[in-house]
Amino acid sequence: MKTRRITNLLAAAVLAVASGASLAQAKEPIRIGMVTSQSGGFTAQGEDSLRGMQFAVDEANASGGVAGRRIEVQIGDDESTPEGGRRVAEKFARSGYNLLVGPIASSISLALGQNLQRWDALYVSTLSKSDRITGDSCNMRMFQANHSDAMDLAIVQPWLKDNAKEKRFAILANDYIWGRDSAESFTKAAQKLGKEVELSVFAPIGTKDFAPYIAQLKNSGAEAVWVALVGRDLIAFAKQAAEFGLTTSKRIIGHAYIMSFVVKATDSATDGVWGVLNYAPEIDTPRNKALVAAWRKKFGRDPSENEVAGYSGIQVIVQGVEKADSVKPTAVASALSGATLDTVWGPAVMRAEDHQLVKPNYVGRVKRVGGELRPVIETAFEASIATPAPTTCKL
């Protein structure tokens, strides 16, 4: 009788375990729509970002998924345009892949943001820097995991104060909203310190020949140049600036300039260039050390800032799903708002007021490390300095 009772209890326990395993396996998967630039002006950054996103997905699935859920993805090309991004994102969202991530250009992110409620989707920005994402276009379903323009520019003034002896500056920027905003913000920062901006020139996106602009910069009385260019334009300028001697005659300081994809595409043209740097492999946190070790094991090199941006976007979604124990966009959004997340920069709060991830930022320089030319952190700024208070967002 006792043996039968024990046998029955064991059978019940086995059934309970089997049922639990079945329920875990039956949990709805995390369906992520990766919208990124595989063609057009942002292709190089898009390829890097996609590699980072896929690495994060593979890492999570290899460890058994996220709280019993496997991650499934669809990948689409936004063609580096707002319309291309909107089209592919809507396709993903309507087919159930409504946790969206990936665009480079801010114009694409803003196009997605205004449609999220209609699509019943959530979106995490990984590389789009416009302050409008967490400003006048903020959205309960939209999150900025990357450093915004405001975060990049918040560290410029304190860095200039302590590190720039130059008194006279010039500016070269792309002639669209991001470039002009960057130029305006740098001018204000410099003028507050009693420095002068003697020349500001703006090049249309798609410029291939920067010789006329470089001539103006060289002939100006400026001692240093602030550069805010994007994508292929930035690569073309970097090569020509070195060729025509601008980088040796004046200090070059860049906004979104000293990135690995630019360094690799321009040989030694960026050697010695300074700029805002959002990530470097030497960041000393447990999460970053683990990522760098795993990345080196797979690729034989360190991850770039664009790859880490993609990786981090997936991490935000994954941690949101874990906290919500749901894949519904509204539930994930609610769980993320105000949450403290484990990131490569250390613990970081997804600020409830505007959905900006609050984290440190850096100024760095391109130089040789172990025979390799790469961006290296020179000055670190704590999150309290690097993340300005919310402005126009009303959530």
C-alpha positions as CSV (number, residue, x, y, z in Angstrom):
1,M,0.0,0.0,0.0
2,K,2.8,2.4,1.0
3,T,4.8,1.4,-2.2
4,R,1.7,2.1,-4.4
5,R,1.2,5.5,-2.7
6,I,4.9,6.5,-3.3
7,T,4.6,5.3,-6.9
8,N,1.5,7.4,-7.4
9,L,3.2,10.4,-5.9
10,L,6.2,10.0,-8.2
11,A,4.0,9.6,-11.2
12,A,2.2,12.8,-10.2
13,A,5.5,14.6,-9.8
14,V,6.8,13.5,-13.2
15,L,3.5,14.6,-14.7
16,A,3.7,18.0,-13.1
17,V,7.3,18.5,-14.3
18,A,6.3,17.4,-17.8
19,S,3.4,19.7,-17.8
20,G,5.6,22.6,-16.6
21,A,8.1,21.9,-19.3
22,S,5.3,21.7,-21.9
23,L,3.9,25.1,-20.7
24,A,7.4,26.6,-20.9
25,Q,7.8,25.3,-24.4
26,A,4.3,26.5,-25.3
27,K,5.1,30.1,-24.3
28,E,4.6,32.5,-27.1
29,P,8.0,33.3,-28.8
30,I,9.5,36.8,-28.8
31,R,9.0,38.0,-32.4
32,I,11.3,40.8,-33.3
33,G,11.3,42.8,-36.5
34,M,14.8,44.0,-37.4
35,V,14.5,47.1,-39.6
36,T,17.9,48.2,-40.8
37,S,19.8,49.8,-43.7
38,Q,21.0,47.1,-46.1
39,S,21.1,49.5,-49.0
40,G,21.5,53.3,-49.5
41,G,23.7,55.7,-47.6
42,F,23.7,54.0,-44.2
43,T,24.5,50.5,-45.4
44,A,27.9,50.2,-43.6
45,Q,26.3,51.1,-40.2
46,G,23.3,48.9,-41.0
47,E,25.4,45.9,-41.6
48,D,27.3,46.4,-38.3
49,S,24.1,47.0,-36.3
50,L,22.5,43.9,-37.8
51,R,25.5,41.8,-36.8
52,G,25.2,42.9,-33.2
53,M,21.4,42.3,-33.1
54,Q,21.8,38.8,-34.5
55,F,24.6,38.0,-32.1
56,A,22.3,39.0,-29.2
57,V,19.5,36.8,-30.5
58,D,21.8,33.8,-31.1
59,E,23.3,34.2,-27.6
60,A,19.8,34.3,-26.0
61,N,18.5,31.3,-27.9
62,A,21.7,29.3,-27.2
63,S,21.1,29.7,-23.5
64,G,17.6,28.3,-23.8
65,G,15.7,31.5,-24.7
66,V,14.3,34.2,-22.5
67,A,12.1,33.0,-19.6
68,G,11.1,30.0,-21.6
69,R,10.6,31.9,-24.8
70,R,12.7,31.6,-28.0
71,I,13.4,34.6,-30.1
72,E,12.3,34.6,-33.7
73,V,13.2,37.4,-36.1
74,Q,12.4,38.9,-39.5
75,I,15.0,41.1,-41.2
76,G,14.1,43.9,-43.6
77,D,15.9,46.6,-45.6
78,D,14.7,50.1,-44.9
79,E,16.7,51.3,-47.9
80,S,18.0,54.2,-45.8
81,T,14.7,56.1,-46.3
82,P,11.7,56.9,-44.1
83,E,9.2,55.4,-46.6
84,G,11.3,52.2,-46.9
85,G,11.5,51.9,-43.1
86,R,7.8,52.5,-42.6
87,R,6.8,50.0,-45.3
88,V,8.9,47.1,-43.9
89,A,8.1,47.9,-40.3
90,E,4.4,47.8,-41.0
91,K,4.7,44.5,-42.8
92,F,6.5,43.0,-39.8
93,A,4.1,44.4,-37.2
94,R,1.0,43.2,-39.0
95,S,2.5,39.7,-39.3
96,G,3.1,39.6,-35.5
97,Y,6.8,40.7,-35.4
98,N,5.7,43.8,-33.5
99,L,8.8,44.4,-31.3
100,L,10.8,46.6,-33.7
101,V,14.4,47.6,-33.6
102,G,17.2,48.7,-35.9
103,P,17.0,51.9,-38.1
104,I,20.0,54.2,-38.3
105,A,18.6,57.5,-39.6
106,S,16.5,59.5,-37.2
107,S,14.0,60.3,-39.9
108,I,13.2,56.6,-40.2
109,S,12.8,56.2,-36.4
110,L,10.4,59.2,-36.3
111,A,8.4,57.7,-39.2
112,L,8.0,54.5,-37.2
113,G,7.2,56.3,-34.0
114,Q,4.1,58.0,-35.3
115,N,2.6,54.6,-36.4
116,L,3.3,52.4,-33.4
117,Q,-0.2,52.6,-31.9
118,R,-1.9,51.9,-35.2
119,W,0.3,48.9,-35.7
120,D,0.1,47.8,-32.0
121,A,3.9,47.7,-31.9
122,L,6.9,48.8,-29.8
123,Y,10.1,50.3,-31.1
124,V,13.6,50.6,-29.6
125,S,16.0,53.0,-31.2
126,T,19.6,51.8,-31.3
127,L,21.5,54.4,-33.4
128,S,19.1,57.3,-34.3
129,K,20.2,60.3,-32.4
130,S,17.5,63.0,-32.9
131,D,16.3,64.6,-29.7
132,R,12.8,64.5,-31.1
133,I,12.6,60.8,-30.3
134,T,12.6,61.6,-26.6
135,G,11.3,65.2,-27.1
136,D,8.3,66.5,-29.0
137,S,7.8,63.2,-30.8
138,C,8.1,61.0,-27.7
139,N,5.8,58.0,-27.5
140,M,4.7,55.5,-24.8
141,R,5.7,52.8,-27.2
142,M,9.1,54.2,-28.3
143,F,12.4,54.0,-26.4
144,Q,15.9,55.4,-27.1
145,A,18.5,52.9,-26.0
146,N,21.4,54.8,-27.7
147,H,23.0,58.2,-26.8
148,S,20.9,61.1,-28.2
149,D,22.3,64.2,-29.7
150,A,21.6,66.0,-26.4
151,M,23.8,63.5,-24.6
152,D,26.6,63.8,-27.1
153,L,26.5,67.6,-27.0
154,A,26.1,67.8,-23.2
155,I,29.7,66.6,-22.8
156,V,31.2,69.0,-25.4
157,Q,31.3,72.1,-23.3
158,P,33.0,70.5,-20.2
159,W,35.4,68.7,-22.5
160,L,36.3,71.9,-24.4
161,K,36.8,73.8,-21.2
162,D,39.4,71.3,-19.8
163,N,41.0,70.0,-23.0
164,A,40.8,72.5,-25.9
165,K,43.3,75.4,-25.9
166,E,42.1,76.4,-29.3
167,K,40.1,79.7,-29.3
168,R,38.9,79.8,-33.0
169,F,36.8,77.0,-34.6
170,A,35.2,76.2,-37.9
171,I,32.3,73.8,-38.5
172,L,31.5,71.4,-41.4
173,A,28.2,69.6,-41.2
174,N,25.7,67.9,-43.5
175,D,22.9,70.3,-44.6
176,Y,19.9,68.7,-42.9
177,I,18.4,68.9,-39.5
178,W,20.9,66.7,-37.6
179,G,23.9,68.5,-39.1
180,R,22.5,71.9,-38.5
181,D,21.4,71.1,-34.9
182,S,24.9,69.8,-34.2
183,A,26.5,72.9,-35.6
184,E,24.2,75.2,-33.6
185,S,24.8,73.3,-30.3
186,F,28.6,73.3,-30.8
187,T,28.5,77.0,-31.5
188,K,26.6,77.7,-28.3
189,A,28.9,75.5,-26.3
190,A,32.0,77.2,-27.7
191,Q,30.7,80.7,-27.3
192,K,29.8,80.1,-23.6
193,L,33.5,79.5,-23.1
194,G,34.5,82.7,-24.9
195,K,35.6,80.8,-28.0
196,E,34.7,81.9,-31.6
197,V,33.2,80.0,-34.5
198,E,34.6,81.8,-37.5
199,L,33.1,79.7,-40.3
200,S,30.2,77.3,-40.7
201,V,29.7,75.4,-44.0
202,F,27.1,72.9,-44.8
203,A,27.4,70.1,-47.5
204,P,24.4,68.4,-49.0
205,I,23.9,64.7,-48.1
206,G,25.5,62.7,-50.9
207,T,28.5,65.1,-51.4
208,K,31.5,63.2,-52.9
209,D,33.9,66.0,-53.6
210,F,34.8,67.9,-50.4
211,A,37.7,69.8,-51.8
212,P,35.9,73.2,-52.0
213,Y,34.8,72.8,-48.3
214,I,38.3,71.7,-47.2
215,A,39.9,74.7,-49.0
216,Q,37.5,77.0,-47.0
217,L,38.4,75.3,-43.8
218,K,42.1,75.5,-44.4
219,N,42.0,79.1,-45.4
220,S,39.9,80.2,-42.4
221,G,41.5,81.5,-39.2
222,A,40.2,78.5,-37.3
223,E,42.5,76.4,-35.2
224,A,40.2,73.4,-35.0
225,V,37.2,72.0,-36.9
226,W,33.9,70.5,-35.6
227,V,32.7,67.9,-38.1
228,A,29.1,66.5,-38.2
229,L,28.7,64.3,-41.3
230,V,27.1,61.0,-41.9
231,G,27.6,57.7,-43.7
232,R,29.4,57.7,-47.0
233,D,29.8,61.5,-46.8
234,L,31.9,61.1,-43.6
235,I,34.1,58.4,-45.2
236,A,34.7,60.6,-48.3
237,F,35.5,63.6,-46.2
238,A,37.9,61.7,-43.9
239,K,39.9,60.5,-46.9
240,Q,40.1,63.9,-48.6
241,A,40.8,65.8,-45.3
242,A,43.9,63.6,-44.9
243,E,44.9,63.8,-48.6
244,F,44.7,67.6,-48.6
245,G,46.5,68.1,-45.3
246,L,43.5,69.4,-43.2
247,T,44.0,66.8,-40.4
248,T,47.6,67.8,-39.9
249,S,47.0,71.5,-40.1
250,K,44.0,71.8,-37.7
251,R,42.6,69.6,-34.9
252,I,39.6,67.7,-36.1
253,I,36.8,67.0,-33.5
254,G,33.8,65.0,-34.6
255,H,30.3,64.3,-33.7
256,A,29.6,60.6,-34.6
257,Y,32.9,60.7,-36.5
258,I,35.4,58.4,-34.8
259,M,33.5,55.2,-35.4
260,S,35.1,51.8,-36.3
261,F,33.4,51.6,-39.7
262,V,35.0,55.0,-40.7
263,V,38.4,54.1,-39.3
264,K,38.4,50.8,-41.2
265,A,37.2,52.4,-44.5
266,T,39.8,55.1,-44.5
267,D,43.2,53.4,-43.7
268,S,45.1,55.9,-41.5
269,A,43.1,59.0,-42.5
270,T,41.5,59.3,-39.0
271,D,44.7,58.8,-37.0
272,G,44.7,61.5,-34.3
273,V,41.1,62.6,-34.9
274,W,39.1,63.4,-31.7
275,G,35.4,63.1,-31.1
276,V,32.4,62.0,-29.1
277,L,32.7,58.3,-28.5
278,N,29.6,56.3,-27.3
279,Y,31.3,53.0,-26.7
280,A,34.8,51.3,-26.6
281,P,35.7,47.7,-25.6
282,E,37.7,48.9,-22.6
283,I,34.6,49.9,-20.7
284,D,35.0,48.1,-17.4
285,T,31.7,46.5,-16.5
286,P,30.8,42.8,-16.1
287,R,28.3,42.8,-19.0
288,N,30.8,44.5,-21.4
289,K,33.7,42.1,-20.4
290,A,31.4,39.1,-21.1
291,L,30.4,40.5,-24.5
292,V,33.9,41.4,-25.6
293,A,35.1,37.9,-24.6
294,A,32.3,36.2,-26.5
295,W,32.7,38.5,-29.5
296,R,36.4,37.8,-29.7
297,K,35.8,34.1,-29.5
298,K,33.4,34.2,-32.5
299,F,35.0,36.9,-34.6
300,G,38.6,37.2,-33.5
301,R,38.3,41.0,-32.8
302,D,36.5,43.5,-30.6
303,P,33.0,44.6,-31.3
304,S,32.4,48.1,-32.8
305,E,30.1,50.8,-31.4
306,N,27.5,50.1,-34.1
307,E,27.6,46.4,-33.4
308,V,27.2,47.0,-29.7
309,A,24.3,49.4,-30.3
310,G,22.5,46.7,-32.2
311,Y,23.3,44.2,-29.4
312,S,22.0,46.6,-26.8
313,G,18.7,47.2,-28.6
314,I,17.9,43.5,-28.4
315,Q,19.0,43.4,-24.8
316,V,16.5,46.2,-24.0
317,I,13.7,44.2,-25.6
318,V,14.7,41.0,-23.9
319,Q,14.8,42.5,-20.5
320,G,11.5,44.2,-21.1
321,V,9.9,40.8,-22.0
322,E,11.5,39.2,-18.9
323,K,10.1,42.0,-16.6
324,A,6.7,41.9,-18.2
325,D,6.5,38.1,-18.6
326,S,4.7,39.0,-21.8
327,V,5.4,39.7,-25.4
328,K,2.6,42.2,-25.8
329,P,4.0,45.6,-26.8
330,T,2.0,47.5,-24.3
331,A,3.0,45.2,-21.5
332,V,6.7,45.3,-22.5
333,A,6.5,49.1,-22.8
334,S,5.0,49.4,-19.3
335,A,7.7,47.1,-17.8
336,L,10.5,49.1,-19.5
337,S,9.4,52.5,-18.4
338,G,11.4,53.5,-15.4
339,A,13.2,50.1,-15.2
340,T,16.8,49.6,-14.3
341,L,18.5,47.5,-17.0
342,D,21.7,45.6,-17.1
343,T,23.8,47.1,-20.0
344,V,27.4,47.1,-21.2
345,W,27.7,50.6,-19.6
346,G,26.6,49.2,-16.3
347,P,23.1,49.5,-14.6
348,A,21.1,52.1,-16.5
349,V,17.6,53.5,-16.0
350,M,15.2,53.8,-18.8
351,R,13.9,57.1,-17.7
352,A,10.1,57.1,-17.3
353,E,9.6,60.8,-18.2
354,D,10.9,60.4,-21.8
355,H,12.1,56.8,-22.4
356,Q,15.8,57.8,-22.7
357,L,18.3,55.2,-21.4
358,V,20.5,57.1,-18.9
359,K,24.2,56.2,-19.2
360,P,27.7,57.5,-19.3
361,N,29.3,59.1,-22.4
362,Y,32.9,59.6,-23.6
363,V,35.3,61.7,-25.7
364,G,38.0,59.7,-27.4
365,R,40.7,59.8,-30.0
366,V,41.8,57.5,-32.8
367,K,45.2,56.0,-32.2
368,R,47.1,52.7,-32.5
369,V,46.6,50.1,-29.8
370,G,48.6,46.9,-30.3
371,G,49.3,47.8,-33.9
372,E,45.6,48.4,-34.6
373,L,44.1,51.8,-35.3
374,R,40.9,52.3,-33.3
375,P,38.9,54.8,-31.2
376,V,40.1,54.9,-27.6
377,I,38.4,56.6,-24.6
378,E,40.3,59.6,-23.3
379,T,37.7,61.2,-21.0
380,A,34.7,59.6,-19.4
381,F,31.6,61.6,-18.2
382,E,29.2,60.2,-15.7
383,A,25.5,59.6,-16.7
384,S,24.5,62.6,-14.5
385,I,26.6,64.9,-16.7
386,A,26.0,63.1,-20.0
387,T,22.2,62.9,-19.8
388,P,20.4,66.3,-19.8
389,A,17.0,66.5,-18.1
390,P,13.8,65.9,-20.1
391,T,12.5,68.9,-22.1
392,T,9.4,68.8,-24.2
393,C,8.3,65.2,-23.8
394,K,4.9,64.6,-22.3
395,L,4.2,60.9,-21.6
